Amino acid sequence: MASLVKDEPQVADYFRDAVLEIVDPNVLKQVVDELDSIDFRQLGPDIKGDIFEYLLTHLGQSALNGQFRTPRQIRAFMVEMVDPDLGDTVYDPACGTAGFLIDVVDHILARYSEEPEEVPIYGEVWLEKRGQTLDKAKEEIPKLQTYKKGPGEKIPDWNLLEASIYGTDVSRQMMRISMMNLVLHGIRRARLKLGNVLSEMSGLTEDDLNRRYRVILSNPPFAGQIPRESIRQDLPSKSKKSELLFLALMLRSLASGGRCAVVVPEGALFGSTGAHKDLREKLLRQYELQAVVSLPAGVFKPYAGVKTSVLVFRRPATEPGEGEAATQQVWFYEIRNDGYDPEKIQGGGRPETPEDNDIPGLLVAWADYKASRFEKPLGAEAGAVLEPGSDEPHCWWAAFETIAENDYNLAASRYKPHVAEPIPDEDPAELIREVLVIEREITVGLEKLLSEVEQ
């Protein structure tokens, strides 16, 4: 990889100081022969990411600065919700192993394939082990989450696809893995750059810093603090918290009419500091916040147990007028199960639970909401009281005015409708008689106690 200076200078740059630590030729041959015997295409959509997670588990995360991969099932629904197309510039400012960028490529390839193939998120081998066709598995498991893949033979210009993929990361090791991952997916000329996008000394060019993108997808690092003197002055946030700074960066980097889906910690949705509220107000007034998707707390186990949500928003083609807000209402969806056991950890990951997955339901509801041009949100309005016996709702919505009255709080639970308690079947008159009997017994008991005390 490091020798491709002439043919692929960008690839060579990130591998110029890489070291092959297998020095014994016989051992290297054994490794290559063993890898050559594995059909990676049948082992799931992101098997290299799974291998990377295995290495993190057994070699220790400290060696790779605490990096961990966003699970495929989460990336898949985020990509589908923003729906990137050929010609859209796509960016991940904290790309890590390039999982989002590769999923975007797969999404576009499937769209431009004559006969795209539908595959479970658990991989083709999962079906083989069950001895089932996909249709049979979907019949048995209605909540089975799938994705589509294809060769993309109808793409008119492959160079256009390659030139639209952008990513940055602060780690050279992550850049190597991202570059290798994209090359193995046929994308040899992605615009990946090493740099700290939040810093004044970012290592990026003015063009990089000022570029606007049609689609942004990311799960940036959070729970970190950036020294104030190091923070870029052009970011619309006064905070030192990395999660707020990354969100501010995405607001700034989104092109007119562009879409963004980003994972944020729950604290960013209801934090009471001025920086928290100012950024949320900016998001709601100057951008159209379309959805807040609440994720289960265990979705990033075993690496993190923090509660998170996904924000889905777009930058309006025209700026809202003075005193107006681009967001009219916000749609909330609660994912309680994501297709993996939230409690158990096996082999560095969570066991599959394909029968318990709320993500397919989310995507069906999102498609209906999108078809209404985001004018008719599904579910009840915030504060509604549902009929006794109703199922616990998965989705609901809140008007901009309601959210503004609550300090721009965006936590889904804040606006969740309540199911009313069932009305008791007993006759009210009979209940009153029972209470009177109890009252008389209490009175008799007190009179008896009083006479004993006075003796």
Summary of the structure (lengths in Angstrom):
residues: 455
radius of gyration: 26.9
end to end distance: 102.3
largest distance: 110.5
contacts: 1366
relative contact order: 0.10
helix: 41%
strand: 18%
